Amino acid sequence: MATVTRPGPATDPAPSEGDQITIRPVETRAEYEACVELQRYTWGRRFSDVVPVSMMGIAVKMGGVCLGAFDPGGAMLGFVFGVTGPRDGELAHWSHMLAVHVEARNAGIGRRLKFAQQKALAERGVDTLYWTFDPLVARNAHFNLNRLGATIAEFVPDMYGASDSALHRLGTDRFITRWSLMGCGGVARSSSSQLAEGDCMAVDGGRVVPDRAETATEGAACGSAQPAMGKPGCNGRIPSGADLIQVPVPRDIDAVVSESFEEALAWRRANSAALTRLFSEMYDIVGFRMGKEYGRYLMARRPAISATGGHGA
């Protein structure tokens, strides 16, 4: 029998004792200018898609959010920025940018900014939060899908087109991530809710995920026991009769880029082709597993709908 694994609402990371980092709305022009400077620091001095001070301020006046993480001296360590508006018949927020200064990374600041953003939006009656991430970045997939319990709404090849940012050398294929700000019971998620580190996203709109999703092996090569697509050298065809397919990505794509840019490009091409094909054939991402060598997206075929509107056998 198939099982359902529901991701519990994620835990709001409370600051540790003695932590003097403050998360609050960006308010002054100098603070907005610090956001712009951090954009240039993160995406590169030549990055032409920097969001200017005026546009950030206008977006906030129209219901958007811009929050900063500040050290005790008032220096900005990170920020998150996005815009709010109607999408698919609901009030939604698009989180456009999140950046943390390199010297302040791995301290939980990005996660705290995300939850502060969530809280601010829930207070305004926003139901859903969207943002994008690169499918090849396994650490972001683990954070977004496993830690937050978000889902993948869409895959968009070359979403941002040609870019002059050094971070976009491999192109801008992106997942659009959808994060419900409401728990399973229909109430806003709060700091008292729980999500264990190992929990995974395994239900999308009530979908049931087969038991075998829980037993996927580490092996990610073509021809492994678990059907796989998206690794360089795979033939790119959907394995016959496969209802569940894993799409591997390097555990650390940045390390691959440093060692061989051509190998990284091969991963991009294979990954893009596999995701495009699988989404077009009505497969959905229903989970993510982080292994020692690879991360693995689990993609399941959508259940057939009978003529009477019920699910097929």
Buried (B, 14 or more C-beta within 10 A) or exposed (E): EEEEBEBBBBBBBEEEEEEEBEBEEBEEEEBBBBBBEBBBEBBBEEBEBBBEBEBBBEBBEEBBBBBBBBEEEEEBBBBBBBBBEEBEEEBBBBBBBBBBBEEBEEBBBBBBBBBBBBBBBBEEEBBBBBBBBBBBBBBBBBBBBBBBBBBBBEBBEEBBEEBEBEEBEBBBBBBBBBBBBEBEEEEBBBEEBEBEEEBBBBBBEEBBBBEEBBEBEEBBEBEBEBBBBBBBEBEBEBBEEBBBBBBBBBBBBEEBBEEEEEEBBBBBBBBBBBBBBBBEEEBBBBBBBBBEEBBBBBBBBEBEEEEEEEEEE
